[in-house]
Amino acid sequence: MNTKSSDPASARFLFICVIRGQIQSRYLRCFLVLSALTLFRLNGFATEVKVSDPESARKAVREAKPGDVIVLASGEWKNADLLFDGEGTAAAPIKIRAEKPGKTIFTGASRIRLGGSHLVVSGLWLKNLSGGGADLFEFRIDSKRRASHCRVTECAFTEDADFAVKEKENRWIGLYGTENQIERCTVLGKKNRGTTLVVWLGESDTGGHRILHNYFGERPRLGKNGGETIRVGDSKSSMMKAECLVEGNYFFRCDGEMECISNKSCSNVYRGNWFVETRGTLTLRHGNDCLVEGNFFFGKGRAQTGGIRVIGERHRVVGNFLTGLEGEGFRSAIGLLNGIPGSPANGYLQVIDAKIEGNTIVDCMDAILLGNNEVEDATLAPMGTIFERNSVRAREGRPAVRVERSVEGTKWKDNSIEGALEGMDEVEGVRGGAQPAVAAPKADAQSFGASWMKRS
């Protein structure tokens, strides 16, 4: 089914004005007629095509022009291997959408791959996928054809609690290419090994991606590595400047492993995210020059809930709110780890010149922990750290600051820390700073993720 949008209201209005003689200037009339014709030319050939099988969908996207809309019919698409490969423009992307949001459902061994540029995918539901032996949704067609400037929005990736996945390990979402975006999606229920969402970096994968306003729901604990919810890079690409933005997402009980978010590249920003009852941490595992700003951590007394771990150089941890976290050691509210002398890329680099500023920590098991590491040969304590304008209210009977290894060159300025200091002396700048009013913020979990999917 093809429908052409050949009567844009703005062009029609211009013609009516000219015909009725409401525009007197001959030159202005000519200009407006040309403008109207331009609008017709840009919009009149945009086509909407409805498809109901994988081959028709592949063909429609491949042949689509900028501004075209491909509609995927409602119903179950079982074992569908879809390749969306097209070339839109910034002004006129190719849109690939569900006929009705949430009613186009992919099941079985389905998978989707996205390639080309300026494609927008919306309203799809990938549900209980297994048997394909591959990752579920990739921003690439193959090793040579990547996606760039593409967007996935209002989609869902879910697995029912009683669903038995066949693969021992896979990933759900792979971000390749350049400056892609995944936003307002719901992602929950992954049970097997493999990071839920991975940003891949390399020669053809330059980063600059945006992960915005998604809902990441329950993921059971694996008890081993490979259960991250988001990983940005890996140890091989850890010194690459990725410049990704992870902002405004909601993480609820993402318990796969200790690192809910694992940063493994440079110059990324993690801002305004919510971590609620999550038995993991936002970990700056590898890489340098990252910003962790304005995030909210609510443990709500749940065991092993954690905060922010810092490893590497020149990171900034600014304006975060952490409360009710029950984790200790690696799961402390804010922890700066020891490094390994001559560390390999997959080891622990020394913390150098970190800035911890304007954070609020209330009633956490381990509030601030310095110089900790469970790895035996990690002996390099954090160096050159600045703590400024932080507010800490320690839990009764627990220290506000705990230092396990003597730290060099740490500076304290205008902090307001209430509670004992363990492993360090009283120094100027730890106490007496202005105490900001502490009011726990609130967020409605239903406002994150796909708007059409309601959660209990």
Phi, psi and omega in degrees: 000121178246134173228136182252135176268092188242017180224059182299136187299322182295319179292320179299318179298318180297317179297317181299319180298318181293314183298320182282358178075019182283348179243113191278323185293125179300319181292320179293322178299316179299317181297318183289324176298315178298321179297318180296318178298323178297318178298318177299318183294321182286324187256336188291337183258004174293131187240141173252124183238127176262132181231156184225010177211158185302318183294318177296323179294315179300315182295317182296318179291319181299324183266357185293147173259160176309133180093347180291156180236126176253122183253122179269123186301148175295154179123183181272127173252099185263135178054039182269122176256100188256134174243113176257101185233107183206173182231100171265193175229167179299321181281333184219076179291158171276126183255132178237111188225159173289149176303316170227132183306128178084357183257352173261106193243124179263131183225180176066225183266032181291154172205158181228134175234139187239131179215164183096211184216151175056053170252144177236119181250130184214151169079008183272154177234115174261112192233126175051052181275137180192149176103349180280343180064026184210172175290153193280316184221118183235138175274055175194151174275316178201194184292347181251343187240107183258169171260146173218141179056037178254157185224136174242123186219149175056037176250166178228142177232107188222158176219126181293153182299328183263010180274132180259110180281143183280322183288136174287331181209134168195172177245153182270314185230127178241115177268112176246178171078218190222129169053052173263168185217136170236124189217149175048044175251155176252127185226113183202152170098002183297131185244334183271178182287151180122133181299141181295309180229125182239132166266116180266137182235147179172196186301318180262357183241092192264357176085214185075020183279161179232129179240106196229131166058035177266160173250119176252113186259195191312131171223118184292157183289133177273327185082014179200174179296159178101012181246023180294152173275317175227135171230130181248097183092188174211181185297328181290329182255015191294337178266008178275139178279105185270323178054047176267155179239124175243106192220137171067029178263160180239124181245115181240117178051045174275087193256011187310316177199186184297328182258099175294309169247130179241107177276125179223046176196183189252154169063038175261158180237129176240106191225135170064030177267155179245129177241109188240120179053037183260125181274060181194184186226163165270108189247122171274080192284313175225161178095170185229170168061042177259157178241127175244106193224131170063032177268161184234128181238117179238106179281328181054034177075010181279135184302140173068013174290140188229180185239247189237127176250135184242127176217133178112194191247142170059032174281152176236129178241106195228128168064033178267155181239123184227127182210147174065026181275134185258358182286152175236164177061241180300340181254024178294165181300306171227118182234131175250118190270160170284151177255169179258129176302129181061036187300138170290170183300329181265014179264220180236109175283153181292143173282119181229130173056043173281148175239120181247108193222132170066027179269153178240124180235124184229124170055054176248150181300310174238109185282289177239126182234123182242140173075029181259145168190134180277353178277128190299319184268014174275094187244358182269110181287157175305145185227135175073027182281142175243123172252119185221130174057035175269147178243122182231126172243103186290152172292146180302128179085000179242147179288152175279324177227131178234124181247119181266337177219136183308127183257142184262133171068023178287134180244136179241129183216122172056035175273155175236091187246118180252116181138170185287154172254129183241123179086008177210157179273163172294129178227158180298139177098350178279319183250162165087359177290165179301131181265106180289154175295132182256111176231120183293123178289166179230151176218144177268111183302331181292344181277358178255154176082193183294127185293335182277348182258113178265141182243150179283000000 
